[in-house]
Amino acid sequence: MFGDILKELTNETTAGEILAVISSPEMVARVRHDALAEGVTAGAFVAARVRHILDHAGEETWLDLLGRMSGSPRPGVAALEAMLDQAFPDEAAGPCCSHAP
């Protein structure tokens, strides 16, 4: 199941759909702004960022992700939100340990 969730976030089409369904309006706006600056779709941008995290995340990232899933009544949604939070940190919230490129 977890592998399926991650697979969907690395697919351009489904990543864009997932972003629109589960993310806050602020997250959607941040992703769309950054995607536009890169000249790609929001789905492609999410998929690339999530793929980068999957390829380069350290133990701390995985432990955070699993912790958020275990405490949630909807672990799949929690996993997706955690991945999006890692991929697209809120710059206004201060320094973060994002692994995004």
N, CA, C and O atoms as CSV, one atom per row, in Angstrom:
chain,resi,resn,atom,element,x,y,z
A,1,MET,N,N,0.810,-1.189,0.000
A,1,MET,CA,C,0.000,0.000,0.000
A,1,MET,C,C,0.863,1.267,0.000
A,1,MET,O,O,0.624,2.186,-0.783
A,2,PHE,N,N,1.860,1.308,0.879
A,2,PHE,CA,C,2.715,2.482,0.959
A,2,PHE,C,C,3.454,2.710,-0.352
A,2,PHE,O,O,3.598,3.847,-0.801
A,3,GLY,N,N,3.919,1.637,-0.960
A,3,GLY,CA,C,4.584,1.747,-2.253
A,3,GLY,C,C,3.660,2.300,-3.324
A,3,GLY,O,O,4.086,3.078,-4.178
A,4,ASP,N,N,2.402,1.902,-3.282
A,4,ASP,CA,C,1.418,2.411,-4.243
A,4,ASP,C,C,1.197,3.916,-4.054
A,4,ASP,O,O,1.079,4.663,-5.025
A,5,ILE,N,N,1.144,4.345,-2.798
A,5,ILE,CA,C,0.972,5.769,-2.502
A,5,ILE,C,C,2.128,6.567,-3.088
A,5,ILE,O,O,1.922,7.577,-3.761
A,6,LEU,N,N,3.338,6.105,-2.826
A,6,LEU,CA,C,4.513,6.820,-3.327
A,6,LEU,C,C,4.575,6.789,-4.848
A,6,LEU,O,O,4.971,7.770,-5.477
A,7,LYS,N,N,4.189,5.674,-5.430
A,7,LYS,CA,C,4.181,5.564,-6.892
A,7,LYS,C,C,3.249,6.610,-7.499
A,7,LYS,O,O,3.580,7.233,-8.507
A,8,GLU,N,N,2.095,6.797,-6.886
A,8,GLU,CA,C,1.136,7.777,-7.406
A,8,GLU,C,C,1.679,9.199,-7.329
A,8,GLU,O,O,1.381,10.023,-8.194
A,9,LEU,N,N,2.467,9.494,-6.306
A,9,LEU,CA,C,3.031,10.839,-6.182
A,9,LEU,C,C,4.174,11.097,-7.150
A,9,LEU,O,O,4.574,12.246,-7.336
A,10,THR,N,N,4.704,10.061,-7.766
A,10,THR,CA,C,5.758,10.264,-8.758
A,10,THR,C,C,5.222,10.202,-10.180
A,10,THR,O,O,5.993,10.281,-11.136
A,11,ASN,N,N,3.923,10.062,-10.326
A,11,ASN,CA,C,3.268,10.085,-11.631
A,11,ASN,C,C,2.728,11.493,-11.855
A,11,ASN,O,O,1.963,12.004,-11.036
A,12,GLU,N,N,3.119,12.116,-12.949
A,12,GLU,CA,C,2.767,13.511,-13.219
A,12,GLU,C,C,1.264,13.771,-13.141
A,12,GLU,O,O,0.836,14.755,-12.539
A,13,THR,N,N,0.473,12.905,-13.738
A,13,THR,CA,C,-0.971,13.113,-13.777
A,13,THR,C,C,-1.590,12.972,-12.399
A,13,THR,O,O,-2.317,13.855,-11.945
A,14,THR,N,N,-1.303,11.862,-11.736
A,14,THR,CA,C,-1.925,11.648,-10.433
A,14,THR,C,C,-1.365,12.579,-9.369
A,14,THR,O,O,-2.082,12.938,-8.435
A,15,ALA,N,N,-0.109,12.977,-9.483
A,15,ALA,CA,C,0.469,13.911,-8.516
A,15,ALA,C,C,-0.279,15.244,-8.543
A,15,ALA,O,O,-0.551,15.827,-7.494
A,16,GLY,N,N,-0.606,15.717,-9.724
A,16,GLY,CA,C,-1.372,16.961,-9.835
A,16,GLY,C,C,-2.763,16.823,-9.262
A,16,GLY,O,O,-3.267,17.737,-8.609
A,17,GLU,N,N,-3.387,15.677,-9.505
A,17,GLU,CA,C,-4.731,15.436,-8.969
A,17,GLU,C,C,-4.700,15.348,-7.448
A,17,GLU,O,O,-5.547,15.933,-6.772
A,18,ILE,N,N,-3.733,14.626,-6.913
A,18,ILE,CA,C,-3.602,14.473,-5.471
A,18,ILE,C,C,-3.352,15.826,-4.821
A,18,ILE,O,O,-3.949,16.146,-3.793
A,19,LEU,N,N,-2.482,16.612,-5.413
A,19,LEU,CA,C,-2.199,17.945,-4.889
A,19,LEU,C,C,-3.480,18.745,-4.748
A,19,LEU,O,O,-3.725,19.354,-3.706
A,20,ALA,N,N,-4.296,18.746,-5.788
A,20,ALA,CA,C,-5.531,19.536,-5.783
A,20,ALA,C,C,-6.535,19.040,-4.751
A,20,ALA,O,O,-7.303,19.832,-4.205
A,21,VAL,N,N,-6.540,17.741,-4.478
A,21,VAL,CA,C,-7.544,17.169,-3.578
A,21,VAL,C,C,-7.164,17.302,-2.106
A,21,VAL,O,O,-8.014,17.654,-1.287
A,22,ILE,N,N,-5.920,17.032,-1.754
A,22,ILE,CA,C,-5.586,16.963,-0.327
A,22,ILE,C,C,-4.858,18.177,0.222
A,22,ILE,O,O,-4.762,18.326,1.440
A,23,SER,N,N,-4.345,19.042,-0.628
A,23,SER,CA,C,-3.502,20.127,-0.143
A,23,SER,C,C,-4.300,21.374,0.195
A,23,SER,O,O,-5.394,21.611,-0.318
A,24,SER,N,N,-3.711,22.151,1.071
A,24,SER,CA,C,-4.305,23.435,1.423
A,24,SER,C,C,-4.209,24.366,0.222
A,24,SER,O,O,-3.367,24.166,-0.653
A,25,PRO,N,N,-5.061,25.377,0.177
A,25,PRO,CA,C,-4.961,26.353,-0.919
A,25,PRO,C,C,-3.586,27.016,-0.973
A,25,PRO,O,O,-3.096,27.350,-2.052
A,26,GLU,N,N,-2.966,27.204,0.188
A,26,GLU,CA,C,-1.637,27.831,0.227
A,26,GLU,C,C,-0.593,26.928,-0.430
A,26,GLU,O,O,0.266,27.395,-1.178
A,27,MET,N,N,-0.681,25.630,-0.140
A,27,MET,CA,C,0.259,24.678,-0.744
A,27,MET,C,C,0.069,24.635,-2.252
A,27,MET,O,O,1.043,24.671,-3.003
A,28,VAL,N,N,-1.175,24.558,-2.698
A,28,VAL,CA,C,-1.465,24.516,-4.137
A,28,VAL,C,C,-0.915,25.763,-4.813
A,28,VAL,O,O,-0.296,25.669,-5.873
A,29,ALA,N,N,-1.130,26.923,-4.216
A,29,ALA,CA,C,-0.634,28.175,-4.803
A,29,ALA,C,C,0.887,28.192,-4.854
A,29,ALA,O,O,1.472,28.630,-5.845
A,30,ARG,N,N,1.534,27.714,-3.786
A,30,ARG,CA,C,3.003,27.687,-3.740
A,30,ARG,C,C,3.554,26.777,-4.823
A,30,ARG,O,O,4.510,27.133,-5.512
A,31,VAL,N,N,2.957,25.608,-4.975
A,31,VAL,CA,C,3.427,24.655,-5.988
A,31,VAL,C,C,3.199,25.214,-7.389
A,31,VAL,O,O,4.097,25.171,-8.230
A,32,ARG,N,N,2.020,25.729,-7.635
A,32,ARG,CA,C,1.736,26.281,-8.969
A,32,ARG,C,C,2.657,27.439,-9.313
A,32,ARG,O,O,3.106,27.554,-10.453
A,33,HIS,N,N,2.942,28.294,-8.347
A,33,HIS,CA,C,3.857,29.418,-8.577
A,33,HIS,C,C,5.251,28.910,-8.957
A,33,HIS,O,O,5.846,29.371,-9.931
A,34,ASP,N,N,5.757,27.961,-8.178
A,34,ASP,CA,C,7.092,27.421,-8.440
A,34,ASP,C,C,7.135,26.646,-9.762
A,34,ASP,O,O,8.121,26.718,-10.496
A,35,ALA,N,N,6.065,25.909,-10.061
A,35,ALA,CA,C,6.007,25.158,-11.324
A,35,ALA,C,C,6.003,26.106,-12.511
A,35,ALA,O,O,6.691,25.871,-13.504
A,36,LEU,N,N,5.231,27.172,-12.408
A,36,LEU,CA,C,5.178,28.165,-13.487
A,36,LEU,C,C,6.556,28.776,-13.721
A,36,LEU,O,O,6.967,28.982,-14.863
A,37,ALA,N,N,7.262,29.063,-12.638
A,37,ALA,CA,C,8.613,29.630,-12.749
A,37,ALA,C,C,9.568,28.662,-13.449
A,37,ALA,O,O,10.509,29.088,-14.119
A,38,GLU,N,N,9.324,27.368,-13.291
A,38,GLU,CA,C,10.159,26.344,-13.932
A,38,GLU,C,C,9.664,25.982,-15.327
A,38,GLU,O,O,10.359,25.294,-16.075
A,39,GLY,N,N,8.465,26.442,-15.679
A,39,GLY,CA,C,7.921,26.156,-17.003
A,39,GLY,C,C,7.362,24.746,-17.148
A,39,GLY,O,O,7.373,24.177,-18.239
A,40,VAL,N,N,6.872,24.185,-16.042
A,40,VAL,CA,C,6.301,22.844,-16.064
A,40,VAL,C,C,4.929,22.858,-15.388
A,40,VAL,O,O,4.560,23.838,-14.741
A,41,THR,N,N,4.178,21.766,-15.541
A,41,THR,CA,C,2.890,21.662,-14.870
A,41,THR,C,C,3.104,21.399,-13.380
A,41,THR,O,O,4.168,20.944,-12.962
A,42,ALA,N,N,2.079,21.693,-12.595
A,42,ALA,CA,C,2.155,21.424,-11.163
A,42,ALA,C,C,2.368,19.931,-10.910
A,42,ALA,O,O,3.146,19.549,-10.035
A,43,GLY,N,N,1.676,19.091,-11.678
A,43,GLY,CA,C,1.838,17.644,-11.512
A,43,GLY,C,C,3.256,17.188,-11.783
A,43,GLY,O,O,3.799,16.371,-11.039
A,44,ALA,N,N,3.858,17.702,-12.829
A,44,ALA,CA,C,5.234,17.338,-13.158
A,44,ALA,C,C,6.195,17.821,-12.078
A,44,ALA,O,O,7.158,17.132,-11.739
A,45,PHE,N,N,5.931,18.994,-11.548
A,45,PHE,CA,C,6.790,19.564,-10.517
A,45,PHE,C,C,6.709,18.734,-9.235
A,45,PHE,O,O,7.733,18.432,-8.623
A,46,VAL,N,N,5.493,18.366,-8.832
A,46,VAL,CA,C,5.311,17.533,-7.640
A,46,VAL,C,C,5.996,16.187,-7.843
A,46,VAL,O,O,6.734,15.728,-6.971
A,47,ALA,N,N,5.757,15.560,-8.978
A,47,ALA,CA,C,6.340,14.247,-9.247
A,47,ALA,C,C,7.868,14.291,-9.179
A,47,ALA,O,O,8.487,13.387,-8.618
A,48,ALA,N,N,8.471,15.320,-9.739
A,48,ALA,CA,C,9.930,15.437,-9.730
A,48,ALA,C,C,10.465,15.668,-8.319
A,48,ALA,O,O,11.474,15.077,-7.936
A,49,ARG,N,N,9.803,16.513,-7.552
A,49,ARG,CA,C,10.244,16.780,-6.187
A,49,ARG,C,C,10.114,15.546,-5.308
A,49,ARG,O,O,11.020,15.231,-4.537
A,50,VAL,N,N,8.994,14.850,-5.423
A,50,VAL,CA,C,8.794,13.648,-4.619
A,50,VAL,C,C,9.814,12.582,-5.016
A,50,VAL,O,O,10.369,11.914,-4.145
A,51,ARG,N,N,10.067,12.414,-6.301
A,51,ARG,CA,C,11.075,11.454,-6.763
A,51,ARG,C,C,12.431,11.798,-6.157
A,51,ARG,O,O,13.168,10.904,-5.742
A,52,HIS,N,N,12.766,13.081,-6.102
A,52,HIS,CA,C,14.042,13.505,-5.515
A,52,HIS,C,C,14.115,13.095,-4.038
A,52,HIS,O,O,15.139,12.592,-3.576
A,53,ILE,N,N,13.036,13.314,-3.319
A,53,ILE,CA,C,13.014,12.928,-1.906
A,53,ILE,C,C,13.174,11.420,-1.760
A,53,ILE,O,O,13.953,10.955,-0.929
A,54,LEU,N,N,12.444,10.662,-2.559
A,54,LEU,CA,C,12.540,9.207,-2.486
A,54,LEU,C,C,13.961,8.722,-2.748
A,54,LEU,O,O,14.420,7.765,-2.124
A,55,ASP,N,N,14.646,9.373,-3.657
A,55,ASP,CA,C,16.003,8.972,-4.020
A,55,ASP,C,C,17.062,9.419,-3.010
A,55,ASP,O,O,18.124,8.806,-2.905
A,56,HIS,N,N,16.760,10.509,-2.257
A,56,HIS,CA,C,17.814,11.104,-1.427
A,56,HIS,C,C,17.474,11.287,0.050
A,56,HIS,O,O,18.313,11.765,0.814
A,57,ALA,N,N,16.279,10.924,0.464
A,57,ALA,CA,C,15.877,11.155,1.850
A,57,ALA,C,C,16.691,10.312,2.817
A,57,ALA,O,O,17.056,9.170,2.538
A,58,GLY,N,N,16.955,10.917,3.951
A,58,GLY,CA,C,17.671,10.206,5.005
A,58,GLY,C,C,16.710,9.550,5.978
A,58,GLY,O,O,15.491,9.641,5.838
A,59,GLU,N,N,17.277,8.902,6.943
A,59,GLU,CA,C,16.503,8.170,7.941
A,59,GLU,C,C,15.511,9.073,8.680
A,59,GLU,O,O,14.383,8.663,8.955
A,60,GLU,N,N,15.923,10.276,8.993
A,60,GLU,CA,C,15.059,11.209,9.720
A,60,GLU,C,C,13.767,11.504,8.941
A,60,GLU,O,O,12.687,11.575,9.527
A,61,THR,N,N,13.885,11.672,7.647
A,61,THR,CA,C,12.715,11.924,6.807
A,61,THR,C,C,11.755,10.747,6.846
A,61,THR,O,O,10.546,10.934,6.981
A,62,TRP,N,N,12.286,9.536,6.729
A,62,TRP,CA,C,11.442,8.341,6.732
A,62,TRP,C,C,10.775,8.131,8.084
A,62,TRP,O,O,9.608,7.742,8.145
A,63,LEU,N,N,11.502,8.386,9.168
A,63,LEU,CA,C,10.914,8.238,10.498
A,63,LEU,C,C,9.789,9.247,10.716
A,63,LEU,O,O,8.761,8.914,11.305
A,64,ASP,N,N,9.981,10.474,10.244
A,64,ASP,CA,C,8.932,11.485,10.352
A,64,ASP,C,C,7.701,11.058,9.561
A,64,ASP,O,O,6.575,11.161,10.049
A,65,LEU,N,N,7.913,10.592,8.372
A,65,LEU,CA,C,6.820,10.160,7.511
A,65,LEU,C,C,6.032,9.013,8.150
A,65,LEU,O,O,4.802,9.055,8.190
A,66,LEU,N,N,6.722,8.010,8.642
A,66,LEU,CA,C,6.051,6.866,9.265
A,66,LEU,C,C,5.348,7.274,10.558
A,66,LEU,O,O,4.276,6.755,10.871
A,67,GLY,N,N,5.943,8.194,11.307
A,67,GLY,CA,C,5.312,8.677,12.527
A,67,GLY,C,C,4.007,9.404,12.246
A,67,GLY,O,O,3.022,9.227,12.964
A,68,ARG,N,N,4.003,10.207,11.220
A,68,ARG,CA,C,2.777,10.910,10.853
A,68,ARG,C,C,1.705,9.941,10.382
A,68,ARG,O,O,0.522,10.142,10.656
A,69,MET,N,N,2.103,8.905,9.685
A,69,MET,CA,C,1.140,7.904,9.222
A,69,MET,C,C,0.554,7.123,10.388
A,69,MET,O,O,-0.650,6.870,10.425
A,70,SER,N,N,1.396,6.740,11.340
A,70,SER,CA,C,0.928,5.872,12.430
A,70,SER,C,C,-0.055,6.574,13.358
A,70,SER,O,O,-0.878,5.912,13.989
A,71,GLY,N,N,0.011,7.875,13.453
A,71,GLY,CA,C,-0.893,8.604,14.325
A,71,GLY,C,C,-2.119,9.149,13.629
A,71,GLY,O,O,-2.828,9.980,14.197
A,72,SER,N,N,-2.385,8.706,12.424
A,72,SER,CA,C,-3.476,9.265,11.635
A,72,SER,C,C,-4.570,8.233,11.358
A,72,SER,O,O,-4.283,7.061,11.116
A,73,PRO,N,N,-5.828,8.683,11.398
A,73,PRO,CA,C,-6.903,7.774,11.004
A,73,PRO,C,C,-6.910,7.527,9.493
A,73,PRO,O,O,-7.531,6.576,9.017
A,74,ARG,N,N,-6.220,8.385,8.747
A,74,ARG,CA,C,-6.106,8.245,7.287
A,74,ARG,C,C,-4.625,8.256,6.912
A,74,ARG,O,O,-4.116,9.271,6.435
A,75,PRO,N,N,-3.926,7.134,7.125
A,75,PRO,CA,C,-2.477,7.107,6.923
A,75,PRO,C,C,-2.034,7.432,5.502
A,75,PRO,O,O,-0.969,8.019,5.309
A,76,GLY,N,N,-2.827,7.063,4.515
A,76,GLY,CA,C,-2.459,7.392,3.137
A,76,GLY,C,C,-2.419,8.887,2.902
A,76,GLY,O,O,-1.486,9.400,2.284
A,77,VAL,N,N,-3.422,9.582,3.390
A,77,VAL,CA,C,-3.464,11.043,3.258
A,77,VAL,C,C,-2.323,11.669,4.056
A,77,VAL,O,O,-1.677,12.607,3.589
A,78,ALA,N,N,-2.076,11.151,5.256
A,78,ALA,CA,C,-0.981,11.674,6.075
A,78,ALA,C,C,0.360,11.519,5.364
A,78,ALA,O,O,1.202,12.415,5.415
A,79,ALA,N,N,0.556,10.379,4.700
A,79,ALA,CA,C,1.804,10.150,3.964
A,79,ALA,C,C,1.945,11.150,2.816
A,79,ALA,O,O,3.017,11.717,2.603
A,80,LEU,N,N,0.878,11.355,2.096
A,80,LEU,CA,C,0.930,12.301,0.979
A,80,LEU,C,C,1.189,13.712,1.465
A,80,LEU,O,O,1.992,14.436,0.876
A,81,GLU,N,N,0.519,14.107,2.529
A,81,GLU,CA,C,0.740,15.447,3.071
A,81,GLU,C,C,2.179,15.609,3.552
A,81,GLU,O,O,2.792,16.655,3.340
A,82,ALA,N,N,2.715,14.585,4.195
A,82,ALA,CA,C,4.096,14.646,4.671
A,82,ALA,C,C,5.077,14.784,3.516
A,82,ALA,O,O,6.025,15.566,3.589
A,83,MET,N,N,4.850,14.026,2.456
A,83,MET,CA,C,5.732,14.117,1.292
A,83,MET,C,C,5.651,15.504,0.654
A,83,MET,O,O,6.670,16.072,0.261
A,84,LEU,N,N,4.441,16.043,0.554
A,84,LEU,CA,C,4.288,17.380,-0.021
A,84,LEU,C,C,4.917,18.440,0.877
A,84,LEU,O,O,5.519,19.392,0.381
A,85,ASP,N,N,4.783,18.284,2.199
A,85,ASP,CA,C,5.421,19.227,3.117
A,85,ASP,C,C,6.936,19.193,2.961
A,85,ASP,O,O,7.590,20.235,3.014
A,86,GLN,N,N,7.496,18.001,2.769
A,86,GLN,CA,C,8.937,17.882,2.558
A,86,GLN,C,C,9.358,18.476,1.218
A,86,GLN,O,O,10.377,19.160,1.118
A,87,ALA,N,N,8.562,18.206,0.197
A,87,ALA,CA,C,8.911,18.654,-1.151
A,87,ALA,C,C,8.732,20.147,-1.339
A,87,ALA,O,O,9.452,20.776,-2.115
A,88,PHE,N,N,7.763,20.714,-0.622
A,88,PHE,CA,C,7.432,22.133,-0.792
A,88,PHE,C,C,7.301,22.817,0.559
A,88,PHE,O,O,6.193,23.122,0.999
A,89,PRO,N,N,8.433,23.058,1.223
A,89,PRO,CA,C,8.382,23.678,2.548
A,89,PRO,C,C,7.859,25.108,2.453
A,89,PRO,O,O,8.048,25.794,1.449
A,90,ASP,N,N,7.202,25.532,3.515
A,90,ASP,CA,C,6.685,26.897,3.590
A,90,ASP,C,C,7.840,27.814,3.972
A,90,ASP,O,O,8.289,27.805,5.118
A,91,GLU,N,N,8.317,28.591,3.031
A,91,GLU,CA,C,9.461,29.476,3.257
A,91,GLU,C,C,9.178,30.492,4.359
A,91,GLU,O,O,10.093,30.900,5.074
A,92,ALA,N,N,7.912,30.904,4.503
A,92,ALA,CA,C,7.535,31.887,5.512
A,92,ALA,C,C,7.628,31.316,6.924
A,92,ALA,O,O,7.697,32.069,7.896
A,93,ALA,N,N,7.629,29.990,7.041
A,93,ALA,CA,C,7.673,29.342,8.353
A,93,ALA,C,C,9.084,29.296,8.910
A,93,ALA,O,O,9.275,28.885,10.055
A,94,GLY,N,N,10.064,29.702,8.143
A,94,GLY,CA,C,11.441,29.717,8.629
A,94,GLY,C,C,12.253,28.599,8.000
A,94,GLY,O,O,11.785,27.904,7.098
A,95,PRO,N,N,13.498,28.432,8.494
A,95,PRO,CA,C,14.386,27.408,7.935
A,95,PRO,C,C,13.808,26.010,8.080
A,95,PRO,O,O,13.146,25.676,9.063
A,96,CYS,N,N,14.078,25.226,7.084
A,96,CYS,CA,C,13.573,23.852,7.090
A,96,CYS,C,C,14.668,22.942,6.580
A,96,CYS,O,O,15.660,23.391,6.006
A,97,CYS,N,N,14.474,21.681,6.795
A,97,CYS,CA,C,15.474,20.704,6.357
A,97,CYS,C,C,15.019,19.994,5.100
A,97,CYS,O,O,15.191,18.781,4.987
A,98,SER,N,N,14.446,20.711,4.158
A,98,SER,CA,C,13.934,20.118,2.930
A,98,SER,C,C,15.057,19.471,2.146
A,98,SER,O,O,16.191,19.949,2.119
A,99,HIS,N,N,14.699,18.362,1.504
A,99,HIS,CA,C,15.653,17.666,0.650
A,99,HIS,C,C,15.352,17.901,-0.824
A,99,HIS,O,O,15.897,17.221,-1.693
A,100,ALA,N,N,14.481,18.866,-1.100
A,100,ALA,CA,C,14.101,19.142,-2.479
A,100,ALA,C,C,15.243,19.816,-3.205
A,100,ALA,O,O,16.048,20.511,-2.586
A,101,PRO,N,N,15.323,19.621,-4.504
A,101,PRO,CA,C,16.439,20.206,-5.272
A,101,PRO,C,C,16.334,21.698,-5.343
A,101,PRO,O,O,17.186,22.349,-5.948
